[in-house]
Amino acid sequence: RFSREQEAMAPRHRKVFILHLSPRQSIGPNDLHAMWSSACRTTDVGVSRNAPPLRDPSRPSYGLWASNTFDRDGAEKRLRTMLDARGYFFSLTGIIH
């Protein structure tokens, strides 16, 4: 099950990416956490499902959380590769803090 509130993770974690999938796709919390953990090369990460956006409520949106010291570029590249390999149509937006 996706965590609705990740505030309890702060300040150790912060939302670093937002993942949007195409309207006909979704991903379970365990699968997304496993991919995100693998991409970050640590289990010290979190995932959340965002409320549907008003402009496109059929498009799933997920928050990806990590510590302040993760390898952002490497994790992004690895996650994109994994999502592509599994046939997802997605956008991955970085959050600057």
N, C-alpha and C positions, 0 to 999 in steps of 0.2 A: 504494500500500500504506500502511496506517495505521501510524504510529509506535507501538510498544508502550510505549516509555519516552520521556518528554519531559523527564526530569531534566537532560539536556544543555542544554536551553533556559534553564534557571534560571541566574542570577537575572533574565535579560532578559525571560523570559516566565513566566507563571503560568496555571494552569487557572482560568478565570473563569466558565465555564458547563458544565453537563452537559446534553446533549441526549438525550432518550429518544424513540424512535419507537415506533409501534404494532408489535405482533408480526409483522405481515405486511409490514412495510416495512423497507427498508434504503437506504443511500446510500453511494456509493463515495467513497474518500478525495479524489480529484481534484474531484469535484462539491462535496463538503462544504467543502473548502479554498477553492474558488472562491467559494462563497456567503459563507463566513466572512470571506474577504479583502474581498469587496465590501461586506459589512455594516460591517466595521471601517475600510474605505477605506484599506487598506494590505496589502501582501503579507507584512508582517512578523508573521505569525500562525502558529499550528500547530493541528493536529487529531489526535486519537488515538481509537482504539476501546477502550472499557473492557471488562474481563472481564464476562461476563454475570452479572447479579445472581442470587443464590441463590433469592430469592423469585419471580422471573419470568425464567428463563433465555432465554425466547424473545423478550424485548424488547431490541432493540439500544440500546446506550448509547455515547455519544461525548463526549470531552472537547474543549472549545474553549479554546485558549490565546491569550493576547495579552500585549502589553507592559504595563508598569505605568502607561502614560500614554494608554491608549485611551479613546474616548468610549463608556463602558459603556451608558448609556441609549440613545444613538443607534444603536449597533451592535445592541443587543437588539431594538429596534423594527424596524430594517431586516431583520434575520435572520428575525424572526417573519413579516414581510410576505412575504419570499421563500419561506419554508417553506409558508405558507398558500397562496400562489399556485401552488405545485407539488403541492398536494394531500396534503401530509404531515399525519398526525395525530401530535402530539408534545407533549412537555412540555419546557420549558427552565428549568433551575434555576440561579440565580446562586450563586456561591461567594464568600463574604465572607472576605477575608484580613485 
